[in-house]
Amino acid sequence: MISTRKALAATLLMMGSFALPTVADAGKGAQSPYDTLYVVLTDTYLRAAPEEASARKFPLAKGTEGVMMRWCRNEFSFRDWAYGSLSQRRKMLQSRVCEVQVDGKVGFVDAKFLDPM
C-alpha cells in the first residue's frame, strides 16, 4: 500500500508538470505578452533606447522569428492580453515600444513592427 506521504508527493509532482511552460505556451495563445514569441513584420532596427531618435544598433529584417519581449513602455494589461483575441493583441502592440532580444542581441523596437507567432 502506498503511504499518504508518497501519494501526496506523486500528486504534487504530477500537478507541477502541468504548470511548466512549454514551447506551445510561447505562441499566439500565451497568457502574457512576455511569454509570446514574435515575428518582425517589416524591416526596421533595434535601437539603443526607447526614443525613436535614439541610435540604431542592429538591423532587424522582415520575417525574423523568435523575437522575445523583455519589457515595454506603456505596460500591458495582462488581463486584457490573456483574454483578448489575436486582433485585440495586435491592437495593443500598436502603441508600445519594447526592449526585445533576438539572436543574442538586445535593443528597443516599436511593437507595431511585431506580430505574435
C-alpha positions in Angstrom: 0.0 0.0 0.0 1.3 3.5 -0.9 1.9 5.8 2.1 0.0 9.0 2.3 3.2 11.0 2.0 4.3 9.1 -1.2 0.8 9.6 -2.7 0.9 13.3 -1.9 4.4 13.7 -3.4 3.3 11.9 -6.5 0.2 14.1 -6.9 2.2 17.3 -6.4 4.8 16.1 -8.9 2.1 15.4 -11.5 0.4 18.8 -10.9 3.7 20.6 -11.2 4.4 19.1 -14.6 1.1 20.6 -15.9 2.3 24.1 -14.7 5.6 24.1 -16.5 5.7 26.3 -19.6 6.2 24.5 -22.9 7.2 25.7 -26.4 3.5 25.8 -27.3 2.9 28.4 -24.4 5.2 30.8 -26.3 2.8 31.1 -29.2 -0.2 33.3 -30.1 -2.1 31.8 -27.2 0.4 32.7 -24.4 -1.1 34.3 -21.4 1.4 37.1 -21.3 3.0 39.3 -24.0 6.3 38.4 -22.4 5.7 34.6 -22.9 4.9 35.2 -26.6 7.4 34.9 -29.5 7.1 37.4 -32.3 8.0 37.7 -36.0 9.1 41.0 -37.5 6.6 42.5 -39.9 8.8 45.0 -41.8 12.5 45.9 -42.0 13.5 48.1 -39.0 16.3 48.5 -36.5 16.9 47.6 -32.9 17.6 50.9 -31.2 19.8 51.8 -28.2 16.9 53.4 -26.3 13.1 53.6 -26.4 13.0 57.0 -28.1 12.6 57.0 -31.9 15.6 59.3 -32.4 17.9 57.0 -30.5 20.9 55.4 -32.1 20.3 52.4 -34.4 22.1 49.3 -33.0 21.3 46.4 -35.4 19.1 45.9 -38.5 16.0 43.7 -37.9 14.9 42.1 -41.1 11.3 41.4 -42.1 10.4 37.8 -41.3 12.9 37.4 -38.4 11.3 35.0 -36.0 11.8 34.3 -32.3 11.8 37.9 -31.0 11.2 37.9 -27.2 9.9 40.9 -25.3 11.8 41.8 -22.1 9.6 44.8 -21.1 7.6 47.6 -22.7 6.6 51.1 -22.3 3.5 51.5 -21.8 3.0 48.4 -19.7 0.4 45.8 -20.9 -2.8 45.0 -19.1 -2.1 41.3 -18.5 -5.8 40.6 -18.1 -6.6 42.2 -21.5 -3.8 40.3 -23.1 -4.7 36.9 -21.6 -8.4 37.2 -22.6 -8.0 39.2 -25.7 -8.4 37.9 -29.3 -5.4 37.9 -31.7 -6.8 41.1 -33.3 -7.0 42.8 -29.8 -3.5 41.7 -29.0 -2.2 43.2 -32.3 -4.0 46.4 -31.5 -2.3 46.5 -28.1 1.1 46.3 -29.8 0.4 49.4 -31.9 1.1 51.9 -29.0 4.1 50.4 -27.3 7.9 50.4 -27.6 9.6 47.4 -26.2 13.0 46.2 -25.2 13.4 42.9 -27.1 16.0 40.1 -27.5 16.6 38.3 -30.8 19.6 36.2 -31.8 21.5 37.3 -28.7 21.1 41.0 -29.4 19.1 43.3 -27.2 17.5 46.6 -28.2 14.3 48.6 -28.5 11.7 48.4 -31.2 8.3 49.8 -31.8 6.0 46.8 -31.1 3.8 47.7 -34.1 6.5 46.1 -36.2 6.0 42.7 -34.3 3.3 40.1 -34.7 2.7 37.1 -32.4 4.0 33.8 -33.9 
